[in-house]
């Protein structure tokens, strides 16, 4: 009896999650790539607020690790007509970037002649 109740509860939760994901997809606030879920609240904020909000939600600022993930992030940029912060920073070597925790990037997709070092990248 307990197993049946647990299975029923799991089905109910899966249904609720599915409905919520559907709403978020309709509002263009969620997308997926490579088994990862990329999400936004659609609000503009500074980098530190964005970092804090992502951590509070149990996630992290997105970092594209391949072309598909880059496309997932670009999806939000296009739909919200804004920029997106990435979980990378400039290293001690000018024009070289790394993950926030300091490890080296394995994927980049800069525009021609970028990063240029003019202003914030």
SVG drawing of the C-alpha trace seen along z (x, -y; Angstrom):
<svg xmlns="http://www.w3.org/2000/svg" viewBox="-2 -51 51 53">
<polyline fill="none" stroke="black" stroke-width="0.4" points="0.0,0.0 2.8,-2.4 4.5,-1.7 1.3,-2.4 0.8,-5.7 4.4,-6.7 4.0,-5.9 0.8,-7.9 2.5,-10.9 5.4,-10.6 3.0,-10.7 1.2,-13.7 4.5,-15.6 5.7,-14.6 2.4,-16.0 2.7,-19.2 6.4,-19.7 5.4,-19.0 2.6,-21.6 5.0,-24.2 7.6,-23.5 4.9,-23.9 4.0,-27.3 7.7,-28.4 8.2,-27.2 5.2,-29.3 6.6,-32.3 10.0,-31.6 11.7,-31.4 13.1,-27.9 14.9,-25.8 17.0,-22.7 20.2,-21.6 22.3,-18.5 20.4,-17.3 20.8,-20.8 18.0,-23.2 18.6,-26.9 16.2,-29.3 15.6,-33.0 13.3,-35.1 13.3,-37.7 14.5,-40.5 17.4,-42.7 20.0,-42.8 23.7,-43.4 26.2,-40.5 26.3,-40.1 22.5,-40.0 22.3,-37.5 25.0,-35.3 23.1,-35.4 19.7,-34.7 21.1,-31.7 22.7,-30.3 19.5,-30.8 17.6,-28.8 20.1,-26.0 21.8,-26.7 24.6,-28.8 25.1,-31.4 25.2,-29.7 28.4,-28.9 28.2,-27.6 30.3,-24.5 29.3,-23.8 27.4,-25.3 24.0,-23.8 24.4,-25.3 25.5,-28.6 22.2,-28.5 20.2,-27.9 21.6,-31.1 21.2,-33.0 17.5,-31.9 17.0,-34.1 19.1,-37.0 16.9,-37.1 13.5,-36.5 14.2,-39.2 16.2,-41.5 18.9,-41.9 22.3,-40.7 23.1,-37.6 25.8,-37.2 28.0,-34.2 29.8,-32.3 33.2,-33.4 35.7,-36.1 38.8,-37.6 42.0,-35.9 45.1,-37.7 46.2,-37.5 44.4,-40.2 41.8,-39.0 42.0,-35.5 38.9,-34.2 38.2,-31.4 35.4,-29.9 34.5,-31.8 36.2,-29.1 39.4,-29.7 39.6,-26.7 40.3,-27.2 37.5,-27.5 37.1,-24.6 34.7,-26.3 34.4,-29.9 32.4,-31.5 33.5,-35.1 32.7,-37.5 35.5,-38.4 38.1,-40.6 36.5,-39.9 37.1,-40.2 38.5,-43.6 39.4,-44.8 37.4,-48.0 35.1,-48.4 33.4,-45.5 33.4,-42.3"/>
</svg>
